């Protein structure tokens, strides 16, 4: 099971994304759910890390693990960032709907 946790600020902006685990494997090969999540999260992490106006910190210390923290979003980048996060959420929700036994998504507000 892949567990993805998205933490949002009071403003509605995504602050952190964590992903841990693998989808069920068949014949020692990663399945479509795992591949879909991996590609989507890796692409978003690379997109955010190269975007002007975003400050991000991330790690992927082991296969099946990702931590991404967005520490700053400039005013000029807000609309772009919101759109990118919307795309990410739509993709993750579609994958979770298609593979409900392999992907769990949790969204929460930052604890103060």
N, C-alpha and C positions, 0 to 999 in steps of 0.2 A: 504494500500500500504506500502510495506517495501522499504525504501530508504537507499541504501548503498553508502557511499562516501569513496573512496580510494584516499589517497594523497601520491604522490611519490616525492622523492628527484630528483634533476638533474641527479644523478647517476643511476636512475631507481629503486632504492630500495623503497619498501613500507615503509612509515613513520607512517601513521595513517589510521585507519579504523573506521568508524562510521556507525552504523546501527540504524535506528529508524522506528518504526511503526510495524504494523501487516498486514498480508495478510487478504483478505476477509474471514470471518468466515461463516460457515454453521452450523445451529443448535447449536450455542454457542460453537462449537468445532473448534480448530485450523485446518486449512487445510494443505494439503501436502506441499504447497509452504512455509508456515510459519515454519512447522516442519523441512523441508530440510534446510532452511537458519539458523534456530536456532541451529541445530545439527552441521552444517558445521562451523559456526562462533564460537560456544562454544568450539568445538574440536580444532580449530586453536588457539584460545586464550589460552587454556590449554597447547597445544603443545609449543607455543612460550614462555609461562611463565615458563616452565620447561626445556627449552633448554639451554645447556651450550653455552655461547658466545653471548646470546641475553639479552638485558635489555629492559624490557617492563613495561608499566604502563597501567592499565586498570580499567574500572568500568562498572557496569551494575546496575545502581541505581534503575531502574524500569523495569518491564516486557516490552519487545519490544525495549529496548535501550542497546546499547553496544558502548563503546569507547575503542579503543586499540591504544596505541602509542608505537612504537618501537624506543627507544632512543639511542640504540647502537647495532651494529652488529660487532663482532670481525672478523678479517680477516680469521681466521680458520673456521668460520661459514658461510661465504658469499655464497658459492655454495649451501650448505644445505638450507639456508634461501631463496635464489632465487627459488630453487625447490619447497619448501613449499608454497611460494607465488604463483608460477605458478599453483600448484594444487588447491589452494584456488580460484584463478581467473577462472580457468576452471570450477570448481564446481559452482561458482556463475553465470557465464555466461550460463552454461547449465540450471540452475534453472530459470534464467531470460528469457531464450528462451522458456522454457516449460511453464512458468507462466507469460507472458508479462503484464497481467493486475494486477499482485500482487507484482512484484519486479522491482525496478528501480535501476540501478547501474551507478554511476558517478565516473570517474577517472579524477584526475587533478594533475598538478605539484604544488609543494609547492610554495606559494607566498613569495617572498623575501621582 
